Amino acid sequence: MEINKKNRTELKEYFKINDKPTQEEFADFIEAGLNQAEDGIAKVQGNPLSIQAEGEPLGTQEVLDVYESLTDDNPQWSFNLNPRVNSEEPTSNQPGFNIKDITGQSRLFIKSGEGNVGVGTLEPASKLTVESKNTSSLLSVIDTSNERTTIFEVSKKEDASFFQTKLGIGTNAPKAPLSITGTGKTSVPDEAMHITNNCILFGGGNAGQFEHSAKIAANENFGMRIFGMSSDQKESSRRLEIFAEGGMTTHGHIHIPQQYVVAFSVSLSTNMKGTKNPLQFKQVNYNMGGHFKDNRHFRAPVKGMYLFTMCMRHNTDDGDVGWKLRLNDTGFVNGAGSTEEERQERSWLIARTKLHMNSRTVLTLLQAGDKVHVEQFGSGGNDNYASGFEGILLQAVK
């Protein structure tokens, strides 16, 4: 930077004893000093030092340049107001206070009004925004009480962040690398994920579901409970899936609540004669999982191998009576065979004489949502106490 001013030694030469300074020398003397009215710097008694920015009100306004030496061409650091995001775009000014380095790069910016702070950026999107164009750490917290120890670091290098000491949430005395002492929710899930001393309650898509949907909890009886996620606000819709292709080992006992066992047993409540499609079983012996619907059909909750048994007793002399196990109203459950007759024969039974008892067991693969029911055909009839339909899920499959 070029300064066209006289230094103190030169000015003192104008005012030696018996010398008479000229008008030009007096002008040099006056120009060498700061003028509060003209130079944009003022010190009013009782007030702090004031500096006026240089520049148009709608553009970047320069406040202060800091040089290592005034003979340098450029300052090491500069302070300005309302800097431009794009130097070529007059309307890209950001209102605020900025510190930039010798390269012209913003290093610290505080936005007016919002108070957002930008490190390496003129457009802070949050209370603190850090931008970097290299692989150095973006943010570090270091303890120097004994030796330099990194406590917390966020780095672009491997998209990694880590804590090297203990972090406490809800406690000022953390016992572990991450200690959480919370009083958040342990039931009735909302959008947030709640972690307390003895429970993890999942949020997000679990919000508004059943009271104990999608959570892991330690109870007072020294047990660990995992609650599956519900699909509505009913306990009966709750599901839990465990994938372990390499096998799973358990120590102790695993208790499966009754509602998660898929099995049913139903019987005729009255003697039933003639064609019935679907056949209605009003005597429900058990319906674990609740998948036998309307006393008429079973709906598969998951893809899997299922075992069904039909047992019926003929009780009339006026014709044959038979049962067919139907799939999705039109097909037959056991799909082996190339023709409709072959598939039908593997899924039905028939009785031709009075008191004749017959049964058939069918093992089949069902898709989730498949519907199975019994069709009765023929002119004969069945005993109510000896004729029934049963089924069970043997194994869920992918």
Residue, then its C-alpha position, 0 to 999 in steps of 0.5 A: m500500500e502506498i502512503n503519500k504522507k510525511n513521517r514525524t522526522e520529516l515534519k519536525e524539520y519544518f519547525k526548528i527554532n527560528d524557522k518559518p514553515t511555509q504554507e505547503e509545510f503546514a499543509d503536510f503537517i495537517e494531512a499527516g494526521l487523522n481528521q475526525a470530520e473527514d477520515g471516517i474515524a472519531k473519538v468522542q469523549g465518553n464514547p468508544l472509538s468509531i469507524q465509518a465504513e467506506g462504500e455504497p450503502l447497497g454494496t460491500q462496505e469496507v471497514l478495516d484492513v490489517y497489514e503485516s507491513l504497510t508496504d505490502d500490496n494487500p492486507q492480511w485480514s480485512f473487516n467489511l459489512n454486507p459482503r457479496v456472495n458473488s463478487e460479480e453480482p451486485t444483488s448478492n450482498q449478505p447483510g452482516f459483518n465479515i472477516k476475510d483473509i488475504t485471498g479474499q475468502s470469508r473466514l468468519f461471517i455473522k449475519s444481521g438479524e438472524g445472528n447465524v454464524g458462518v465459518g468459511t461461508l457467507e450463507p450460514a443455514s443454521k446458527l453455526t454453519v461450517e464449510s471447508k474445501n479440504t480434508s481437515s477437521l471441520l470441528s474439534v473440541i480439545d482438552t489441554s489440561n494435561e496434554r492435548t486430547t481430542i474430545f470431539e471431532v467432525s471431519k470430512k475426510e471419512d465422513a466421520s465424527f467421534f467422541q474420545t471421552k464421555l458425553g452425558i445427555g440429561t446428566n453432568a456425570p456420565k458413566a460411559p462414552l455415551s450416558i443418557t439419563g432421560t425422563g422421556k416417553t416409554s409408551v404411546p409413540d410420537e414422531a421422536m425417538h425416546i431413549t430413557n434409562n431402561c427403554i428405547l421407544f422408536g418414533g418416525g413411522n411408529a408415531g400414533q401406533f399401539e401404546h407399546s409399539a416398536k420398543i425395547a425395554a428392561n422390566e422390573n423382573f430382570g427381563m428384556r422385552i422387545f415389542g414388535m411394531s403395530s400397523d394400527q392402534k391395536e395390539s393384535s396387529r403388532r409384528l416382529e421379524i428376525f433375520a438370521e440366515g446363519g442361524m440363531t442360538t438362544h440360551g434359556h426360554i423364549h416366550i412367544p405370546q399366544q397372539y403370535v401363534v398362527a393356528f386354528s381349530v373349528s367344527l360344525s355346530t349343526n348337521m350340515k347337508g348339501t352343497k355349501n361354498p364356503l362351508q360355515f364352521k360356527q364352533v371355534n375351538y381356538n383361533m390363535g392370531g385371529h386369522f380364521k375370519d367370519n367362521r368361513h375362511f382362513r387368511a394367511p398373515v405371512k408367506g410360509m409353509y402351512l398344514f391343514t387337516m379336514c375331518m368329516r363323518h357322513n351321517t345320512d343314507d341319501g348320497d355322497v358328501g365331500w369336502k374340497l380345500r379351496l384357494n382364493d375362492t377359485g383354485f385348489v390349495n395343493g397346486a401339484g399336477s398339471t390339470e385341474e382334476e389332478r390338483q383337485e384330487r390332492s385337496w379333497l375327501i369324500a364319504r359314500t356311506k352312513l357313519h363313514m369317517n374320512s380325513r385329509t392332511v394337506l401341506t402347502l406353501l401360501q403367500a401372505g394374504d392367500k385365502v383358504h376355505v372348505e367347500q362341501f359338495g354332494s347330497g349327503g350330510n355331516d355330523n356336527y360333533a365329528s366334522g371339523f377343519e384345522g390349520i397351523l403355520l409351520q414356518a414362515v419363509k422369505 
